């Protein structure tokens, strides 16, 4: 009979990372520890569950297929849900809703970005580029 709970052995499962995920429109980033070999889809799922558990606003939902994870340091392309979170070597990410495709009736589909927050009328990419262009005056 065991008197204590045995700890899981994480030695053979790779390194663990503390990652930070910023959600557009939210007060601050979500931080949690993941295995560097976890898939991006699993990290998105964990982030959505953690976001909901903390009672953060705006309410996002729980379907991980409606969200994409970006790495601001690695360019403007979303991460593939099938790649590992540690493959880029970064720890800061941004969670955004996927653009919804609308049919215009003339046979063309138009991608429309869905804002997460109240004041997110511009995309995070435009905001990010704008913030990099701000110059700090020494006066």
C-alpha positions as CSV (number, residue, x, y, z in Angstrom):
1,X,0.0,0.0,0.0
2,X,1.4,3.4,-1.0
3,X,1.4,6.1,1.6
4,X,2.2,8.9,-0.8
5,X,1.5,9.8,-4.4
6,X,4.5,9.1,-6.7
7,X,5.7,12.0,-8.8
8,X,5.6,11.6,-12.6
9,X,9.0,11.2,-14.2
10,X,9.5,14.1,-16.6
11,X,13.2,13.3,-17.3
12,X,12.6,11.5,-20.6
13,X,10.0,13.9,-21.9
14,X,12.2,16.9,-22.9
15,X,12.5,20.4,-21.5
16,X,9.7,22.3,-20.0
17,X,9.2,26.0,-21.0
18,X,7.3,28.8,-19.3
19,X,5.4,30.5,-22.1
20,X,3.5,33.7,-22.3
21,X,0.4,34.0,-24.5
22,X,-1.1,37.4,-25.1
23,X,-4.8,37.5,-26.1
24,X,-5.9,40.6,-28.0
25,X,-8.3,42.7,-25.9
26,X,-7.3,41.0,-22.6
27,X,-5.7,42.7,-19.7
28,X,-2.5,40.7,-19.7
29,X,-0.8,37.6,-20.9
30,X,-1.5,34.0,-19.8
31,X,1.6,32.2,-18.5
32,X,1.9,28.5,-18.0
33,X,4.5,25.7,-18.2
34,X,4.5,23.3,-21.2
35,X,6.6,20.6,-22.6
36,X,8.7,21.9,-25.5
37,X,7.5,18.9,-27.6
38,X,3.8,19.7,-27.2
39,X,1.8,20.5,-30.3
40,X,0.6,24.0,-30.9
41,X,-3.0,22.8,-31.0
42,X,-2.6,21.4,-27.4
43,X,-1.1,24.7,-26.3
44,X,-4.0,26.6,-27.7
45,X,-6.4,24.3,-26.0
46,X,-4.6,24.8,-22.6
47,X,-4.6,28.5,-23.1
48,X,-8.3,28.7,-23.8
49,X,-9.1,26.6,-20.7
50,X,-6.8,28.7,-18.5
51,X,-8.3,31.9,-19.9
52,X,-11.8,30.6,-19.1
53,X,-10.9,29.3,-15.7
54,X,-9.5,32.8,-14.8
55,X,-12.8,34.4,-15.8
56,X,-11.1,36.8,-18.2
57,X,-12.9,39.1,-20.6
58,X,-13.8,39.1,-23.5
59,X,-15.2,35.6,-23.5
60,X,-13.5,33.6,-26.2
61,X,-15.2,30.2,-26.3
62,X,-13.5,26.8,-26.2
63,X,-13.2,25.6,-29.8
64,X,-9.5,25.5,-30.5
65,X,-10.2,25.3,-34.2
66,X,-11.4,28.9,-34.2
67,X,-8.0,30.3,-33.1
68,X,-4.5,30.6,-34.4
69,X,-1.2,31.2,-32.5
70,X,1.3,33.7,-33.8
71,X,4.9,34.3,-32.8
72,X,5.6,38.0,-33.2
73,X,9.3,37.4,-33.5
74,X,9.1,34.8,-36.3
75,X,7.0,36.8,-38.8
76,X,3.4,37.2,-39.7
77,X,2.5,33.6,-40.5
78,X,0.4,31.6,-38.0
79,X,2.0,28.6,-36.4
80,X,0.8,25.2,-37.8
81,X,-1.3,23.3,-35.2
82,X,0.9,20.2,-35.9
83,X,4.3,21.7,-35.2
84,X,5.9,21.6,-31.7
85,X,5.8,24.7,-29.5
86,X,9.5,24.5,-28.9
87,X,10.5,24.4,-32.6
88,X,11.0,28.1,-32.9
89,X,12.9,28.6,-29.7
90,X,10.7,31.5,-28.5
91,X,8.4,31.8,-25.4
92,X,6.1,34.7,-26.3
93,X,3.1,34.2,-28.5
94,X,-0.1,35.9,-29.5
95,X,-3.5,34.2,-29.7
96,X,-6.0,35.5,-32.3
97,X,-9.3,34.3,-33.8
98,X,-9.1,32.8,-37.3
99,X,-10.4,35.0,-40.1
100,X,-13.9,33.9,-41.1
101,X,-14.5,33.4,-44.8
102,X,-17.6,35.0,-46.3
103,X,-19.1,34.2,-49.6
104,X,-19.9,37.4,-51.5
105,X,-22.5,35.8,-53.8
106,X,-20.4,36.4,-56.9
107,X,-18.3,33.2,-56.4
108,X,-15.5,34.9,-54.6
109,X,-14.7,34.3,-51.0
110,X,-13.4,37.2,-48.8
111,X,-11.5,36.6,-45.6
112,X,-12.9,38.8,-42.8
113,X,-11.0,39.1,-39.6
114,X,-13.1,38.8,-36.4
115,X,-11.9,41.1,-33.6
116,X,-11.6,39.6,-30.2
117,X,-11.7,42.7,-28.1
118,X,-13.9,45.7,-28.0
119,X,-11.3,48.1,-29.4
120,X,-9.5,45.8,-31.8
121,X,-10.7,47.4,-35.0
122,X,-7.1,47.1,-36.3
123,X,-5.4,43.8,-36.6
124,X,-2.6,42.9,-34.1
125,X,-0.1,43.0,-37.0
126,X,-0.9,46.6,-37.8
127,X,-0.8,47.5,-34.1
128,X,2.6,45.7,-33.7
129,X,4.1,47.4,-36.7
130,X,2.8,50.8,-35.5
131,X,4.3,50.3,-32.1
132,X,7.7,49.5,-33.6
133,X,7.6,52.7,-35.6
134,X,7.0,54.9,-32.5
135,X,10.0,57.0,-31.7
136,X,10.9,57.9,-28.2
137,X,12.0,61.5,-27.9
138,X,14.7,62.3,-25.4
139,X,13.2,65.6,-24.5
